[in-house]
Amino acid sequence: MRRFTSFLLGLFTGAVLGSALGLLLTPESGSDFRNRVQGFLTKLKTEVQQAMTERRAELETELENLRNPTQPPQA
């Protein structure tokens, strides 16, 4: 348990230091950087929602096929 706690502490410390250095050393102004990060996060959110919707549809189709085994599986 001690090794795991040390690992998590090191991971957290590295993430905080890496983020701080990234923000301090960026060549862009603060507002430009925030806009770029916000755009990236918006795009990421949209992509995750789209992937979630597609996967949900696949799982619902698979569940329906399992509930009605007389129907041939859809490809």
N, C-alpha and C positions, 0 to 999 in steps of 0.2 A: 504494500500500500504506500509505503514511503517513496518508492521509486516512481509510482504513478503520480503522486502529489508533486514530486520534484519536476516530473516531466510537464505536468500541467502548468506549474508556476513558470518554468522556462518558456513554454509555448506562449503563455500570456505576456510575459515580459518581452519576448521577441516581437510579438505582434504590436505591442504598444510602442516599443522603440522604433520598429520599422515604419509604423504609421507616422510617428512624430518626425522622423527623418525625411520621409517622403513629402510631408507637408512643408517642412522647412527648406528643402532643397529643390522644390519644383520651380521651373523657370517661368511659370505663368503667374499672373496676378491672382489674388484670392478669389475674386468674383468669377474670373474665367475658369479657374480650377473647380470651384463649386458648381458652376454650370455644366462643366464637362462631366463631373462625377454624377450630378443629378440626371443628366441625359443617359449616362451609362446605366444607372440604377433603374430608370424608367424603362429602358430597352430590355434590361434583364428581367424586370418584373413582367413585362409583356410576353417575353419568350417563355418564362416559367409558366405563366397562366395558359398560354397556348399549348405547351407540352402537357400540362395537367389536363386540359380539356380533351386533347387527343387520346391520352392514355386512359382517361375515364371512359371515353366512348369505346375503346378497345376492350376494357375490362367488362363493361356492361354487355357488349356483344358476346364475349366469352362466357359470362355468367348466364346469359339467356340460352346459349348453346348447351351449357351444362344442365340447366333446368329442363330443357326440352331435348333430350337425347335422340328423339326420333327424327329430328331435322338433320340433314347433312351439315357438317361444319362449313362455315363461310370462310373463304380465303381472302 
